[in-house]
């Protein structure tokens, strides 16, 4: 038993509390990936049901019924129908239902029951049902449905122990669950056709046979069986639309009877809930937008305000470590590699972890409270004017975290034109990879001033960069909608979740997970490029480097009093004549009009692998040149001078560089996922060209204005 965990499929309607229950049961024992063949998030977790029985839970995407429309709904459907050869067949289905909206949730529940799979029904949001005055006879409901029903409150860890016991008990009595009666008389819907399908597949239930008739083309069945089912449809004149309509009508009739027997609902004319009163304010046509801007303003202010102290502490630790190693280790190539390659690269990763954690923690809280869905609702009217709809907002907001999963999530947009437009503009949203770049540049050129004692000028500039990307995304969409000729009507239907107090544990889990992803995924790229850059910036054409060393030796012998100045001069000349320096000098004429020097040019090239590599690149280049491990990267950049003595990072150059990174396509992974989603190289190429030209133009304008 210990070596064979049971597999539990966690299903439910969107906003039913499914994710909360998954997090409460699994905690940090989670893994996130993609379902085979589709770009839909796959969350799995483990837990122990008792001392001997281990369970693996797969959190399936939320869906309202067993008639899928979107890519994520198809994933849930195929797993439940055992029609996905790449997925493990679930032993038990754990169905989460919102007790405050039971009638709608019971439709999906009744369909799963008729698949004849072992089911446990977890009633969530009982506290909200109580506030609405809804009373549920849990025992009566369990008797009527003939499945165990458990009340749970994942936020307060209530009912979880009982749920684990029931799941363990269900697993030990699996065979008896195939004998339960149908929720409705499925056989009567198409008796001859159903029996004919069961002749081919004797193990499927009456209801599952109906789905074989409707969706067999999407199941991995042998070609001979596909043809046989086609013949059955023709022979018995099977009408999928009529069958589906009859089924849904019968289910709601039976659900109505079940609700009447087991649920007492209050008078619908009673006073509105707190949620509805709050929506009157937060979704107001004027105050709603004022509050939205205020929330975003607080978000970006907090990134600087809360992260300042841990970031300063991390910088101090790396400065001291670098200084100690510089004094302790011998002056050999491998010690230079450790200090100016390895340590500089690591510092460029770790110092930004506090800001990454704070950003994702706050975003998780906004999702948890239910406010994120309101942002979609609020912005639908604006989105339609530029060729999008409210569903485009969630991928765009996700783009603040990372463009790759954000572009994948556009599969929820049914309209092809709106989906393509959303894909094209999502990389303009400032992702978390840009955050380290913004932070270092803002700290260099923007004074750390406060207005009214609380409003940080640096936080305001940060917010302006995020708004710049958003505004440009809307402008690009408005222009592009006239060039993409796809005629298809769209509708925006969104269920608004109730407002809830945030779960700090969830925010904590998100912060830890995102920090791990940043350190492991982005960190690997930064480290590889940092070490490669160390080599390219330390070595160059051997004859040139040897000539520089010989000249420096002569000058040092002639002027020993200038030894330190000459050593610094040698470091600078070696860097300029290294392989990295030669590359930077080659592209410098193209970027000089933007106010950039050749070192920034190298960073622009290397950061195409990942935007945050900019910081690691600068850390390596300046560490190799300065050879001063006691100074932080910020101090080295502040001290950087052009040949005419002016600072490299002036206000004009700093703002120009911020604008370039806010607009330019600086990520190979994003282009790859756009190609995968659009199934063509046409759109990634268009995206790269328009974003590069736009970034160059706006950066040039910014530099010359300031």
Secondary structure, 3 states (H helix, E strand, C coil): CCCCCEEEEEEECCCCCHHHHHHHHHCCCEEEEECCCCCCEEEEEEEECCCCCEEEEEECCCCCCCCCCCHHHHHHHHHHCCCCCCCCCCCEEEEEEEHHHHHHHHHHHHHHHCCCCCEEEEEECHHHHHHCCCEECHHHHHHHHCCEEEECEHHHCECHHHHHHHHHHHHHCCHHHHHCCCCCCCHHHCHHHHHHHHHHCCCCCHHHHHHHHHHHHHCCCCHHHHHHHHHHHHHCCCCHHHHHHHHHHHHHHHHHHHHHHHEECCCCCCCCCHHHHHHHHHCCCCHHHHHHHHHHHHHHHHHHHHHHHHHHHHHHHHHHHHHHHHHHCCCCHHHHHHHHHHHHHHHHHHCCHHHHHHHHHHHHHHHHHCHHHHHHHHHHHHHHHCCCCCHHHHHHHHCCCCHHHHHHHHHHCCCHHHHHHHHHHHCCCCCHHHHHHHHHHHHHHCCCCEECCCEEHHHHHHHHHHHHHHHHHHHHHHHHCCCCCCCCCCCCCCCCCCCCCCCHHHHHHHHHHHHHHHHHHHHHHHHHHHHHHHHHHHCECHHHHHHHHHHHHHHHHHCHHHHHHHHHHHHHHHHHCEHHHHHHHHHHHHHHCCCCCHHHHHHHHHCCCCCCHHHHHHHHHHHHHHCCCCCCHHHHHHHCECCCCCECCCHHHHHHHHHHHHHCCCCHHHHHHHHHHHCCHHHHHHHHHHHHHHHHHHHHHHHHHC
